[in-house]
Amino acid sequence: MKLTTGFKEKIAGTFYDKEVDLLSSVPVIESDGWTGKDDLVKTGSFFGNVRFSNLAKIQEDYGIKDEVNIAITTNAIVPLEQLIMFRGLIYKVNNVPQSDSHYLITAQKWSSKLSILISA
């Protein structure tokens, strides 16, 4: 079924009520040339319907192999491996199947690993 743009906008205005931040990783370079842990900066945001329940069912229905810690339905296009933040927790997008009216974003909790690189 082909949904009109107006209908999709009505869905978004009704159901997509939670703001999710888009993050980007920026390396921290000290004044002496040392490169350390990356900082995360907000680069934008989008609205969606966020849920934490029935995630195993979503994995099964869509054949997702990766762990799913959050599912978001939205009309925003969010690329795979994008870092997102909701309510102070950071997630990495691992799947984005599309349906007629929305995208279903699944993501898993993300944690950066502290690494110190020696600059040449």
C-alpha positions in Angstrom: 0.0 0.0 0.0 1.4 3.4 -1.0 0.9 6.0 1.8 0.7 9.7 0.9 3.2 12.2 2.3 0.4 13.9 4.2 -0.6 10.7 5.9 3.0 10.0 6.8 3.3 13.5 8.3 0.1 12.9 10.4 1.7 9.7 11.7 4.9 11.6 12.6 3.0 14.4 14.3 1.0 11.9 16.3 3.4 9.2 17.3 7.0 10.6 17.0 7.1 12.5 20.3 10.6 11.6 21.7 13.7 13.5 20.7 16.8 11.4 20.0 20.2 13.1 19.6 22.6 12.2 16.8 26.3 12.1 17.9 29.6 12.2 16.2 33.0 11.1 17.5 35.7 13.7 17.5 39.3 12.8 18.5 40.8 14.9 21.3 44.3 16.1 20.5 46.3 17.6 23.3 48.5 20.7 22.7 51.6 18.4 23.0 50.3 16.2 20.1 49.0 13.3 22.2 45.7 11.8 20.9 43.3 10.5 23.5 39.8 9.3 24.0 37.3 10.7 21.5 34.7 13.3 22.5 31.1 12.8 21.4 29.4 15.9 20.1 25.7 16.4 19.2 25.3 16.9 15.5 21.5 16.9 15.2 18.4 15.2 16.4 15.2 13.5 15.2 11.9 12.6 16.7 10.6 9.0 17.0 8.6 6.6 19.0 11.0 4.9 21.4 10.5 1.5 23.0 12.4 -0.9 25.2 9.8 -3.8 25.3 9.4 -6.8 23.0 12.9 -6.4 21.6 13.4 -10.2 21.3 10.3 -10.3 19.1 11.6 -7.6 16.9 14.9 -9.5 16.5 13.0 -12.6 15.6 10.6 -10.9 13.2 13.3 -9.1 11.3 16.0 -11.7 11.5 18.4 -9.4 13.4 21.5 -11.1 14.7 22.9 -8.2 16.8 21.7 -7.5 20.3 18.8 -5.0 20.4 18.6 -2.6 23.4 16.3 0.0 21.9 13.9 0.2 19.0 12.7 3.5 17.4 10.1 4.1 14.7 10.7 7.3 12.8 10.4 9.0 9.5 14.1 10.2 9.8 16.8 8.5 7.7 19.5 7.4 10.2 22.6 5.5 8.8 23.9 2.3 10.1 26.6 2.6 12.8 25.3 6.1 13.7 25.7 6.9 17.4 22.5 8.1 19.0 21.6 9.2 22.5 18.3 8.9 24.3 17.8 9.9 28.0 21.6 10.0 28.6 22.4 6.6 27.2 24.4 6.1 24.0 23.5 3.5 21.4 25.0 2.4 18.0 22.5 1.8 15.2 22.8 -1.7 13.9 19.7 -2.2 11.7 17.2 0.1 9.8 14.5 -1.9 8.0 11.9 0.2 6.2 8.2 -0.3 6.0 5.5 1.6 4.1 5.2 4.4 6.7 8.4 4.6 8.7 11.9 3.3 9.5 12.5 0.9 12.4 15.8 1.7 14.0 17.3 -0.9 16.2 20.5 -0.2 18.2 22.6 -1.6 21.0 24.2 0.2 23.9 27.6 1.6 23.0 30.6 2.3 25.2 33.8 3.8 23.9 37.1 2.2 24.8 39.7 4.5 26.2 42.8 4.3 24.0 45.9 6.5 24.0 47.7 6.7 20.7 51.2 8.0 20.3 51.4 10.7 17.7 54.4 10.7 15.4 
